[in-house]
Amino acid sequence: MKYRYIIFTLIGLGLVALIVYRVFENKSNAPNKQAGGDTPAVKVAGMVLQPVVFEDNLSLSGTLEANETIEIRSEISGMVENINFNEGSKVSKGQVLFKVNDLELRAQLAKVQTAQKLAAENARRAKLLLEKEAISQEEYDMSEANLQSASAESQLIAAQLAKATVRAPFSGIIGLRYISQGTYITPATPVARLVNTDKLKITFSIPEKYSSQVGVDDQLTFTTSNSTEEYSATIYAIEPEVAVSTRTLKMRAIADNKEGKLIPGTFANVLLPLATVNDALMVPTEALIPIQNGKKVYISENGKAKEVIVETGARTASAIRVISGLKAGDTILTSGIMVLRDGTPLNLDLRKPLVNTQKL
C-alpha cells in the first residue's frame, strides 16, 4: 500500500515540475515572440506605388432624342382632298403635306370680300359727303366701322382657308400616315409624325457631386447598344436645379447625324470626361479592404505589414484612385492580405507597378 502511494506521489511531483518548467519556458520566450522572432513570415505579393496619368471619366446612361419632332394634325375639320407625301420619306420645310376640302371657305371668302368692297365704296362716298357737309361725322364714322368690320371678317376667313393646306413646319422624315384620301378629319385626328434627325439630342443625368465639374460646351463621347462606333456630342443645356428624388442633375447634349446612323429613342452609353490627373495613385482593387468607415490597405514597411486608412476616388475595371493616405514609392500589398495584422513579418514578392495611362 505504501509503495502505491509513493508511486502516485512521484508522478504528481513530476507533473508539477513539468508545468513549472513550461511556464518559465514560455515567459523566457515571450519577448522573442513579441519581437516577431518566432512568428513565421507571411508570403504576400506587392507592388511599388508609382504615379500614372489618369483620365477621370464618368460613365452614364442616356437616351437619344430627335432634334425636332411633332405630330402632324389639321387645324380645321373637313374631308382630306389629297395627300402629297410618301410614308418614311424626307420632306422640306414649307412642303405641302395634305389638303382639306375648302370649297365652303372659298365661298365664304368671296362673300365677305364682296361685302368688303361695298363697305369700302360706301366709306369713300361718305368721306366726300362729309367734306361737303352733306352728312354728319357720326354717319361717316359708321361707314368706316362697317369697312373695318368687313376687312376683319375677310382676314378671318382667309386665315381659315390657309389652314386647309397643311405644310411641313421644318425639314425632316415623315413617318407612317394614319389617314387616307377622303377621310374626314378634325384637329384631334393624328395624321403622321414628322421627325428631324439631322441632329440628335442626348439626355442624361449626372450625380450632384460632379455638377461643378461639368458645364455648357463640354465635349463627350457615346456609343449605342446596336453599334460599337463612337460618336461625339457637345453639352448645350443644363437643368438649373438638382432633382431632389434622385440627387442628380439633368443635362442635354447635341450630336450630328447627317449620315442617319443614329435613331431617336436608342439607349446611349455616355462617357463624360471630368479631368486628367497626371500624378494619380492607382491601387489594384484586390488591395483594398472595406471597413466600417471607409477602406484600408496594407503596405510593407521595414519588412513588416502596416495598416493604412485611405480615401478613394474614381475607379477603373481593375484599379481605384487613392486620394489620400498613400504616397508614391509605398509598397502596396495585393495578395495574402486577409491574414495580416500590424507588424506581421512579410515574405514579399514584388510585382510590376502600374505605369500605363488609366481610363475610367
C-alpha contacts under 8 A as a table, 3 or more apart, distances in Angstrom:
res1	aa1	res2	aa2	distance
1	M	4	R	5.28
1	M	5	Y	6.61
2	K	5	Y	5.17
2	K	6	I	6.24
3	Y	6	I	5.14
3	Y	7	I	6.38
4	R	7	I	5.17
4	R	8	F	6.35
5	Y	8	F	5.16
5	Y	9	T	6.05
6	I	9	T	5.08
6	I	10	L	6.19
7	I	10	L	5.19
7	I	11	I	6.28
8	F	11	I	5.12
8	F	12	G	6.19
9	T	12	G	5.15
9	T	13	L	6.18
10	L	13	L	5.14
10	L	14	G	6.14
11	I	14	G	5.05
11	I	15	L	6.33
12	G	15	L	5.17
12	G	16	V	6.27
13	L	16	V	5.14
13	L	17	A	6.12
14	G	17	A	5.11
14	G	18	L	6.19
15	L	18	L	5.04
15	L	19	I	6.23
16	V	19	I	5.15
16	V	20	V	6.19
17	A	20	V	5.18
17	A	21	Y	6.11
18	L	21	Y	5.09
18	L	22	R	6.28
19	I	22	R	5.22
19	I	23	V	6.24
20	V	23	V	5.18
20	V	24	F	6.34
21	Y	24	F	5.36
21	Y	25	E	6.05
22	R	25	E	4.86
22	R	26	N	6.08
23	V	26	N	5.27
23	V	27	K	6.30
24	F	27	K	5.09
24	F	28	S	6.15
25	E	28	S	5.23
25	E	29	N	6.35
26	N	29	N	5.16
26	N	30	A	6.02
27	K	30	A	5.22
27	K	31	P	7.94
28	S	31	P	7.10
29	N	32	N	5.41
29	N	33	K	6.43
30	A	33	K	5.15
30	A	34	Q	6.18
31	P	34	Q	5.13
31	P	35	A	6.16
32	N	35	A	5.07
32	N	36	G	6.24
32	N	37	G	5.01
32	N	38	D	6.66
33	K	36	G	4.89
33	K	37	G	5.40
33	K	38	D	5.36
33	K	39	T	6.43
34	Q	37	G	7.42
36	G	39	T	4.93
36	G	40	P	7.92
36	G	344	T	7.72
36	G	345	P	7.15
39	T	345	P	7.39
40	P	345	P	7.06
41	A	344	T	7.11
41	A	345	P	4.61
41	A	346	L	4.82
41	A	347	N	5.55
42	V	336	G	7.79
42	V	340	L	7.89
42	V	344	T	7.30
42	V	345	P	6.25
42	V	346	L	4.93
42	V	347	N	5.53
43	K	336	G	6.97
43	K	346	L	6.07
43	K	347	N	4.46
43	K	348	L	6.04
43	K	349	D	7.56
44	V	333	L	6.78
44	V	334	T	7.35
44	V	335	S	5.49
44	V	336	G	5.09
44	V	337	I	7.16
44	V	346	L	6.77
44	V	347	N	6.10
44	V	348	L	5.19
44	V	349	D	6.18
45	A	333	L	5.80
45	A	334	T	5.56
45	A	335	S	5.18
45	A	336	G	7.16
45	A	348	L	5.68
45	A	349	D	4.62
45	A	350	L	5.82
45	A	351	R	6.85
46	G	331	T	6.35
46	G	332	I	5.26
46	G	333	L	4.09
46	G	334	T	5.09
46	G	335	S	7.08
46	G	348	L	6.69
46	G	349	D	6.11
46	G	350	L	4.89
46	G	351	R	5.82
47	M	331	T	5.40
47	M	332	I	5.34
47	M	333	L	6.63
47	M	334	T	7.41
47	M	350	L	5.28
47	M	351	R	4.98
47	M	352	K	6.11
47	M	353	P	5.42
48	V	328	A	7.89
48	V	329	G	5.64
48	V	330	D	5.68
48	V	331	T	4.29
48	V	332	I	6.17
48	V	350	L	7.62
48	V	351	R	7.86
48	V	352	K	7.62
48	V	353	P	5.68
49	L	281	L	6.90
49	L	282	M	7.65
49	L	283	V	7.61
49	L	327	K	7.43
49	L	328	A	5.29
49	L	329	G	5.12
49	L	330	D	5.34
49	L	331	T	5.95
49	L	332	I	6.57
49	L	353	P	6.31
49	L	354	L	7.52
50	Q	281	L	6.52
50	Q	328	A	5.13
50	Q	329	G	6.11
50	Q	353	P	6.62
50	Q	354	L	6.81
50	Q	355	V	6.98
51	P	278	N	7.57
51	P	279	D	4.59
51	P	280	A	5.13
51	P	281	L	5.02
51	P	282	M	7.38
51	P	328	A	6.26
51	P	355	V	7.40
52	V	278	N	6.23
52	V	279	D	5.24
52	V	280	A	5.28
52	V	281	L	6.53
52	V	282	M	7.34
52	V	354	L	7.23
52	V	355	V	5.68
52	V	356	N	6.44
52	V	357	T	5.99
52	V	358	Q	7.22
53	V	276	T	7.13
53	V	277	V	5.67
53	V	278	N	4.25
53	V	279	D	5.81
53	V	280	A	6.13
53	V	356	N	7.26
53	V	357	T	4.78
53	V	358	Q	6.26
54	F	276	T	5.74
54	F	277	V	5.03
54	F	278	N	6.28
54	F	279	D	7.54
54	F	280	A	5.96
54	F	357	T	5.70
54	F	358	Q	4.64
54	F	359	K	5.91
54	F	360	L	7.93
55	E	273	P	7.31
55	E	274	L	7.78
55	E	275	A	6.18
55	E	276	T	4.48
55	E	277	V	6.33
55	E	357	T	7.59
55	E	358	Q	6.20
55	E	359	K	4.92
55	E	360	L	6.48
56	D	273	P	6.22
56	D	274	L	5.52
56	D	275	A	5.24
56	D	276	T	5.88
56	D	277	V	7.30
56	D	314	A	6.85
56	D	359	K	6.52
56	D	360	L	5.73
57	N	271	L	6.35
57	N	272	L	5.41
57	N	273	P	4.25
57	N	274	L	5.37
57	N	275	A	7.18
57	N	359	K	7.02
57	N	360	L	5.19
58	L	270	V	7.96
58	L	271	L	5.69
58	L	272	L	4.92
58	L	273	P	6.20
58	L	274	L	6.82
58	L	360	L	7.10
59	S	269	N	7.23
59	S	270	V	5.81
59	S	271	L	4.79
59	S	272	L	6.42
59	S	360	L	7.79
60	L	204	F	7.23
60	L	205	S	7.55
60	L	206	I	7.32
60	L	269	N	6.07
60	L	270	V	4.95
60	L	271	L	6.37
60	L	272	L	7.62
61	S	204	F	6.34
61	S	205	S	7.88
61	S	267	F	7.37
61	S	268	A	5.93
61	S	269	N	5.08
61	S	270	V	5.79
62	G	202	I	6.23
62	G	203	T	5.47
62	G	204	F	4.45
62	G	205	S	7.59
62	G	267	F	6.09
62	G	268	A	4.88
62	G	269	N	6.30
62	G	270	V	6.42
63	T	202	I	5.54
63	T	203	T	5.50
63	T	204	F	6.79
63	T	265	G	6.13
63	T	266	T	5.92
63	T	267	F	4.87
63	T	268	A	5.44
64	L	200	L	6.38
64	L	201	K	5.67
64	L	202	I	4.69
64	L	203	T	6.71
64	L	263	I	7.25
64	L	264	P	5.06
64	L	265	G	5.14
64	L	266	T	5.32
64	L	267	F	6.43
64	L	268	A	6.56
65	E	200	L	5.68
65	E	201	K	4.95
65	E	202	I	6.19
65	E	203	T	7.49
65	E	264	P	4.61
65	E	265	G	5.62
65	E	266	T	7.83
66	A	69	T	6.24
66	A	195	V	6.49
66	A	196	N	6.09
66	A	197	T	5.49
66	A	199	K	7.09
66	A	200	L	5.01
66	A	201	K	6.13
66	A	264	P	5.25
66	A	265	G	7.91
67	N	195	V	7.72
67	N	196	N	5.76
67	N	197	T	6.04
67	N	198	D	7.43
67	N	199	K	5.53
67	N	200	L	4.99
67	N	201	K	5.83
68	E	195	V	5.87
68	E	196	N	5.10
68	E	197	T	7.49
69	T	193	R	7.17
69	T	194	L	5.66
69	T	195	V	4.40
69	T	196	N	6.26
70	I	193	R	5.81
70	I	194	L	5.49
70	I	195	V	6.71
71	E	190	P	6.65
71	E	191	V	7.24
71	E	192	A	5.89
71	E	193	R	4.41
71	E	194	L	6.28
72	I	190	P	6.29
72	I	191	V	5.43
72	I	192	A	5.28
72	I	193	R	5.70
72	I	194	L	6.77
73	R	187	P	6.02
73	R	188	A	7.23
73	R	189	T	6.29
73	R	190	P	5.30
73	R	191	V	5.53
73	R	192	A	7.60
74	S	77	S	7.12
74	S	163	K	7.43
74	S	164	A	7.52
74	S	166	V	6.72
74	S	185	I	7.41
74	S	186	T	6.55
74	S	187	P	5.10
74	S	189	T	7.50
74	S	191	V	7.98
75	E	163	K	6.20
75	E	164	A	7.72
75	E	186	T	7.37
75	E	187	P	5.04
76	I	160	Q	7.55
76	I	163	K	6.69
76	I	164	A	6.74
76	I	186	T	6.08
76	I	187	P	5.84
77	S	100	V	7.78
77	S	184	Y	7.28
77	S	185	I	5.52
77	S	186	T	4.19
77	S	187	P	6.38
78	G	100	V	5.73
78	G	101	N	6.11
78	G	102	D	7.93
78	G	184	Y	5.40
78	G	185	I	5.65
78	G	186	T	6.72
79	M	100	V	5.50
79	M	101	N	5.47
79	M	182	G	5.62
79	M	183	T	5.61
79	M	184	Y	4.27
79	M	185	I	6.30
80	V	83	I	7.55
80	V	98	F	7.27
80	V	99	K	5.96
80	V	100	V	4.48
80	V	101	N	6.13
80	V	180	S	7.53
80	V	181	Q	5.37
80	V	182	G	4.92
80	V	183	T	5.43
80	V	184	Y	6.21
80	V	185	I	7.10
81	E	98	F	7.51
81	E	99	K	5.56
81	E	100	V	5.26
81	E	101	N	5.32
81	E	181	Q	6.06
81	E	182	G	6.10
82	N	98	F	5.59
82	N	99	K	5.57
82	N	100	V	7.41
82	N	181	Q	5.63
82	N	182	G	7.79
83	I	97	L	6.14
83	I	98	F	4.29
83	I	99	K	6.71
83	I	180	S	7.72
83	I	181	Q	6.45
84	N	96	V	6.45
84	N	97	L	4.94
84	N	98	F	5.43
85	F	89	S	7.38
85	F	91	V	7.70
85	F	97	L	5.60
85	F	98	F	7.56
86	N	89	S	5.60
86	N	174	I	7.91
87	E	174	I	6.18
87	E	175	G	5.44
87	E	176	L	5.08
87	E	177	R	6.42
88	G	173	I	6.11
88	G	174	I	5.26
88	G	175	G	4.78
88	G	176	L	6.42
89	S	173	I	5.53
89	S	174	I	5.83
89	S	175	G	7.51
90	K	171	S	7.41
90	K	172	G	5.58
90	K	173	I	4.37
90	K	174	I	6.36
91	V	95	Q	6.60
91	V	168	A	7.20
91	V	171	S	5.59
91	V	172	G	5.63
91	V	173	I	6.10
91	V	174	I	6.90
92	S	95	Q	5.48
92	S	168	A	6.75
92	S	170	F	6.53
92	S	171	S	4.26
92	S	172	G	6.67
93	K	167	R	7.56
93	K	168	A	5.17
93	K	169	P	5.51
93	K	170	F	4.18
93	K	171	S	4.52
93	K	172	G	7.97
94	G	167	R	5.17
94	G	168	A	5.03
94	G	169	P	6.10
94	G	170	F	7.03
95	Q	167	R	5.21
95	Q	168	A	5.40
96	V	99	K	7.73
96	V	165	T	6.81
96	V	166	V	5.89
96	V	167	R	4.31
96	V	168	A	6.55
97	L	165	T	7.78
97	L	166	V	5.70
97	L	167	R	5.32
97	L	168	A	6.50
98	F	165	T	6.29
98	F	166	V	5.58
98	F	167	R	7.40
99	K	164	A	5.64
99	K	165	T	4.50
99	K	166	V	6.05
100	V	164	A	4.84
100	V	165	T	6.39
101	N	164	A	6.90
102	D	105	L	5.21
102	D	106	R	6.17
102	D	161	L	6.57
102	D	164	A	6.28
103	L	106	R	5.17
103	L	107	A	6.30
104	E	107	A	5.13
104	E	108	Q	6.20
105	L	108	Q	5.01
105	L	109	L	6.06
105	L	157	I	6.68
105	L	160	Q	7.37
105	L	161	L	5.85
106	R	109	L	5.00
106	R	110	A	6.20
106	R	161	L	6.99
107	A	110	A	5.14
107	A	111	K	6.27
108	Q	111	K	5.07
108	Q	112	V	6.30
108	Q	157	I	6.97
109	L	112	V	5.26
109	L	113	Q	5.99
109	L	154	S	6.17
109	L	157	I	5.61
109	L	158	A	6.53
110	A	113	Q	5.12
110	A	114	T	6.24
111	K	114	T	5.29
111	K	115	A	6.45
112	V	115	A	4.92
112	V	116	Q	5.99
112	V	150	A	6.54
112	V	153	E	6.70
112	V	154	S	5.47
113	Q	116	Q	4.83
113	Q	117	K	6.24
113	Q	150	A	7.61
113	Q	151	S	7.82
113	Q	154	S	5.98
114	T	117	K	5.18
114	T	118	L	6.35
115	A	118	L	5.11
115	A	119	A	6.10
115	A	150	A	6.38
116	Q	119	A	5.05
116	Q	120	A	6.09
116	Q	147	L	6.19
116	Q	150	A	4.81
116	Q	151	S	5.86
116	Q	154	S	7.43
117	K	120	A	5.05
117	K	121	E	6.25
118	L	121	E	5.14
118	L	122	N	6.18
119	A	122	N	5.04
119	A	123	A	6.10
119	A	143	S	6.95
119	A	144	E	7.88
119	A	146	N	6.08
119	A	147	L	4.71
119	A	150	A	7.08
120	A	123	A	5.10
120	A	124	R	6.24
120	A	144	E	8.00
120	A	147	L	5.59
121	E	124	R	5.05
121	E	125	R	6.28
122	N	125	R	5.17
122	N	126	A	6.04
122	N	143	S	6.39
123	A	126	A	5.00
123	A	127	K	6.18
123	A	140	Y	7.03
123	A	143	S	5.03
123	A	144	E	5.59
123	A	147	L	6.92
124	R	127	K	5.25
124	R	128	L	6.59
125	R	128	L	5.19
125	R	129	L	6.26
126	A	129	L	5.06
126	A	130	L	5.98
126	A	135	I	7.41
126	A	139	E	7.59
126	A	140	Y	5.39
126	A	143	S	6.92
127	K	130	L	5.03
127	K	131	E	6.30
127	K	140	Y	6.51
128	L	131	E	5.18
128	L	132	K	6.52
129	L	132	K	5.07
129	L	133	E	6.01
129	L	134	A	4.98
129	L	135	I	5.84
130	L	133	E	4.67
130	L	134	A	5.79
130	L	135	I	5.32
130	L	136	S	6.54
130	L	137	Q	6.84
130	L	140	Y	6.86
131	E	134	A	7.62
132	K	135	I	7.97
133	E	136	S	6.92
135	I	139	E	6.43
135	I	140	Y	7.24
136	S	139	E	5.38
136	S	140	Y	6.60
137	Q	140	Y	5.11
137	Q	141	D	6.17
138	E	141	D	5.07
138	E	142	M	6.28
139	E	142	M	5.17
139	E	143	S	6.49
140	Y	143	S	5.21
140	Y	144	E	6.42
141	D	144	E	5.10
141	D	145	A	6.16
142	M	145	A	5.02
142	M	146	N	6.22
143	S	146	N	5.12
143	S	147	L	6.36
144	E	147	L	5.08
144	E	148	Q	6.31
145	A	148	Q	5.14
145	A	149	S	6.13
146	N	149	S	5.12
146	N	150	A	6.16
147	L	150	A	5.19
147	L	151	S	6.16
148	Q	151	S	5.04
148	Q	152	A	6.16
149	S	152	A	5.16
149	S	153	E	6.23
150	A	153	E	5.17
150	A	154	S	6.16
151	S	154	S	5.07
151	S	155	Q	6.25
152	A	155	Q	5.09
152	A	156	L	6.21
153	E	156	L	5.02
153	E	157	I	6.33
154	S	157	I	5.33
154	S	158	A	6.14
155	Q	158	A	5.01
155	Q	159	A	6.11
156	L	159	A	5.16
156	L	160	Q	6.38
157	I	160	Q	5.10
157	I	161	L	6.08
158	A	161	L	4.96
158	A	162	A	6.23
159	A	162	A	5.13
159	A	163	K	6.56
160	Q	163	K	5.18
160	Q	164	A	6.90
161	L	164	A	5.40
161	L	165	T	7.76
162	A	165	T	5.89
163	K	166	V	6.36
168	A	171	S	6.91
170	F	196	N	7.63
171	S	196	N	6.42
172	G	194	L	6.32
172	G	195	V	5.30
172	G	196	N	4.16
172	G	197	T	6.69
172	G	198	D	7.76
173	I	194	L	5.76
173	I	195	V	5.32
173	I	196	N	6.22
173	I	197	T	7.62
174	I	192	A	6.82
174	I	193	R	5.72
174	I	194	L	4.38
174	I	195	V	6.28
175	G	192	A	5.82
175	G	193	R	5.21
175	G	194	L	6.24
175	G	195	V	7.75
176	L	192	A	5.76
176	L	193	R	7.17
177	R	191	V	5.49
177	R	192	A	4.54
177	R	193	R	7.73
178	Y	190	P	6.75
178	Y	191	V	5.16
178	Y	192	A	6.21
179	I	183	T	6.24
179	I	191	V	5.92
180	S	183	T	5.61
185	I	188	A	7.73
185	I	189	T	5.67
186	T	189	T	5.36
187	P	190	P	7.94
196	N	199	K	7.30
197	T	200	L	5.93
197	T	257	N	6.51
197	T	258	K	7.81
197	T	260	G	7.10
197	T	263	I	7.74
197	T	264	P	7.55
198	D	256	D	6.37
198	D	257	N	4.94
198	D	258	K	5.06
198	D	260	G	7.15
199	K	254	I	6.66
199	K	255	A	5.58
199	K	256	D	4.60
199	K	257	N	5.01
199	K	258	K	7.11
200	L	254	I	5.61
200	L	255	A	5.33
200	L	256	D	6.51
200	L	257	N	6.52
200	L	262	L	7.84
200	L	264	P	7.12
201	K	252	R	6.52
201	K	253	A	5.58
201	K	254	I	4.46
201	K	255	A	6.43
202	I	252	R	5.53
202	I	253	A	5.09
202	I	254	I	6.08
202	I	255	A	7.67
202	I	268	A	7.72
203	T	250	K	7.25
203	T	251	M	5.99
203	T	252	R	4.53
203	T	253	A	6.60
204	F	250	K	5.81
204	F	251	M	5.79
204	F	252	R	6.46
205	S	248	T	5.82
205	S	249	L	5.21
205	S	250	K	4.19
205	S	251	M	6.04
206	I	210	Y	6.82
206	I	211	S	7.13
206	I	248	T	5.34
206	I	249	L	5.34
206	I	250	K	6.60
206	I	251	M	7.97
207	P	210	Y	5.87
207	P	211	S	7.05
207	P	247	R	6.35
207	P	248	T	4.48
207	P	249	L	6.39
208	E	211	S	5.14
208	E	242	V	6.80
208	E	247	R	5.81
208	E	248	T	4.96
208	E	249	L	5.89
209	K	212	S	7.35
210	Y	213	Q	5.40
210	Y	214	V	6.90
211	S	214	V	5.67
211	S	249	L	6.91
212	S	215	G	7.62
213	Q	274	L	6.27
214	V	218	D	6.87
214	V	274	L	7.04
215	G	218	D	5.83
215	G	235	I	7.33
215	G	238	I	7.74
216	V	234	T	7.83
216	V	235	I	5.21
216	V	236	Y	5.17
216	V	237	A	6.26
216	V	238	I	7.20
217	D	234	T	5.57
217	D	235	I	5.09
217	D	236	Y	5.85
218	D	234	T	5.79
218	D	235	I	5.50
219	Q	232	S	7.12
219	Q	233	A	5.92
219	Q	234	T	4.71
219	Q	235	I	6.47
219	Q	272	L	7.45
219	Q	273	P	7.66
220	L	232	S	5.77
220	L	233	A	5.45
220	L	234	T	6.33
220	L	235	I	7.70
220	L	270	V	7.17
220	L	271	L	6.01
220	L	272	L	4.92
220	L	273	P	6.54
221	T	230	E	6.50
221	T	231	Y	5.47
221	T	232	S	4.36
221	T	233	A	6.12
221	T	270	V	6.04
221	T	271	L	5.34
221	T	272	L	6.70
222	F	230	E	5.72
222	F	231	Y	5.36
222	F	232	S	6.37
222	F	233	A	7.78
222	F	268	A	6.25
222	F	269	N	5.29
222	F	270	V	4.36
222	F	271	L	5.80
223	T	227	S	6.74
223	T	228	T	6.02
223	T	229	E	6.09
223	T	230	E	5.07
223	T	231	Y	6.27
223	T	268	A	5.69
223	T	269	N	5.21
223	T	270	V	6.79
224	T	227	S	5.43
224	T	228	T	6.82
224	T	229	E	7.75
224	T	266	T	6.91
224	T	267	F	5.95
224	T	268	A	4.65
224	T	269	N	6.06
225	S	228	T	7.64
225	S	266	T	7.53
225	S	267	F	6.19
225	S	268	A	6.68
225	S	269	N	7.61
231	Y	255	A	7.74
232	S	255	A	6.37
233	A	253	A	5.90
233	A	254	I	5.30
233	A	255	A	4.42
233	A	256	D	7.55
234	T	253	A	5.02
234	T	254	I	5.49
234	T	255	A	6.70
235	I	238	I	7.89
235	I	251	M	7.29
235	I	252	R	5.75
235	I	253	A	3.83
235	I	254	I	6.45
236	Y	252	R	6.26
236	Y	253	A	5.44
236	Y	254	I	6.95
237	A	251	M	5.81
237	A	252	R	5.34
237	A	253	A	6.93
238	I	249	L	7.67
238	I	250	K	6.24
238	I	251	M	4.23
238	I	252	R	6.34
239	E	242	V	7.44
239	E	249	L	6.61
239	E	250	K	5.57
239	E	251	M	5.93
241	E	249	L	6.80
242	V	247	R	6.01
242	V	248	T	5.52
242	V	249	L	4.72
242	V	250	K	7.47
243	A	246	T	5.70
243	A	247	R	5.30
243	A	248	T	5.50
243	A	249	L	6.23
243	A	250	K	7.87
244	V	247	R	5.12
244	V	248	T	7.55
257	N	260	G	5.22
257	N	261	K	6.70
257	N	262	L	6.40
260	G	263	I	7.41
262	L	266	T	7.77
263	I	266	T	5.98
277	V	280	A	5.72
280	A	321	R	6.63
280	A	322	V	7.64
281	L	321	R	5.65
281	L	322	V	5.64
281	L	323	I	7.43
281	L	326	L	7.99
281	L	327	K	7.58
281	L	328	A	7.14
282	M	319	A	5.88
282	M	320	I	5.45
282	M	321	R	4.47
282	M	322	V	6.16
282	M	354	L	7.40
283	V	287	A	6.83
283	V	288	L	7.86
283	V	319	A	5.30
283	V	320	I	5.32
283	V	321	R	6.23
283	V	322	V	6.76
283	V	332	I	7.79
284	P	287	A	5.56
284	P	288	L	7.50
284	P	318	S	5.93
284	P	319	A	4.22
284	P	320	I	6.31
284	P	334	T	7.17
285	T	288	L	5.74
285	T	318	S	5.85
285	T	319	A	4.96
285	T	320	I	6.05
286	E	289	I	7.80
286	E	334	T	6.05
286	E	335	S	7.30
287	A	297	V	6.05
287	A	298	Y	7.58
287	A	332	I	7.28
287	A	333	L	6.24
287	A	334	T	4.42
287	A	335	S	6.95
287	A	337	I	7.52
288	L	295	K	6.27
288	L	296	K	5.74
288	L	297	V	5.11
289	I	295	K	5.52
289	I	296	K	5.25
289	I	297	V	6.15
290	P	294	G	6.16
290	P	295	K	4.51
290	P	296	K	6.54
291	I	294	G	5.34
291	I	295	K	5.29
291	I	296	K	6.93
292	Q	295	K	7.90
294	G	309	I	7.65
294	G	310	V	7.47
294	G	311	E	7.18
295	K	309	I	6.09
295	K	310	V	5.86
295	K	311	E	6.99
295	K	312	T	7.89
296	K	307	E	6.84
296	K	308	V	5.50
296	K	309	I	4.31
296	K	310	V	5.49
297	V	307	E	5.96
297	V	308	V	5.38
297	V	309	I	6.54
297	V	310	V	7.14
297	V	332	I	7.36
297	V	333	L	7.46
298	Y	305	A	6.10
298	Y	306	K	5.35
298	Y	307	E	4.66
298	Y	308	V	6.01
298	Y	332	I	6.24
298	Y	333	L	5.60
298	Y	337	I	7.09
299	I	305	A	5.78
299	I	306	K	5.29
299	I	307	E	6.64
299	I	308	V	7.29
299	I	330	D	6.72
299	I	331	T	5.32
299	I	332	I	4.58
299	I	333	L	5.49
300	S	303	G	5.92
300	S	304	K	5.51
300	S	305	A	4.95
300	S	306	K	6.17
300	S	330	D	7.57
300	S	331	T	5.47
300	S	332	I	6.66
300	S	333	L	6.89
300	S	346	L	7.69
301	E	304	K	5.36
301	E	305	A	6.29
301	E	306	K	6.44
301	E	331	T	7.79
303	G	345	P	6.10
303	G	346	L	5.67
303	G	347	N	7.86
304	K	342	D	7.58
304	K	343	G	5.13
304	K	344	T	5.28
304	K	345	P	4.48
304	K	346	L	5.40
305	A	340	L	6.89
305	A	341	R	6.68
305	A	342	D	5.44
305	A	343	G	5.18
305	A	344	T	5.23
305	A	345	P	6.55
305	A	346	L	6.71
306	K	341	R	7.42
306	K	342	D	4.96
306	K	343	G	6.29
307	E	341	R	7.39
307	E	342	D	5.93
308	V	325	G	6.62
308	V	326	L	7.83
309	I	325	G	6.14
310	V	322	V	6.68
310	V	323	I	7.44
310	V	324	S	5.67
310	V	325	G	4.58
310	V	326	L	7.05
311	E	322	V	5.87
311	E	323	I	5.47
311	E	324	S	5.20
311	E	325	G	6.64
312	T	320	I	6.74
312	T	321	R	5.69
312	T	322	V	4.40
312	T	323	I	5.36
312	T	324	S	7.26
313	G	320	I	6.78
313	G	321	R	5.26
313	G	322	V	6.12
313	G	323	I	6.25
314	A	320	I	6.13
314	A	321	R	5.71
314	A	360	L	7.29
315	R	318	S	7.65
315	R	319	A	5.77
315	R	320	I	4.18
315	R	321	R	5.98
315	R	360	L	6.09
316	T	319	A	5.24
316	T	320	I	6.23
316	T	358	Q	7.44
316	T	359	K	6.48
316	T	360	L	4.55
317	A	360	L	7.48
322	V	325	G	7.45
322	V	326	L	7.19
323	I	326	L	7.90
324	S	327	K	7.99
326	L	330	D	6.85
327	K	330	D	5.98
333	L	336	G	7.91
333	L	337	I	6.75
334	T	337	I	6.76
336	G	339	V	6.52
336	G	340	L	7.47
337	I	340	L	5.28
340	L	344	T	6.14
341	R	344	T	5.57
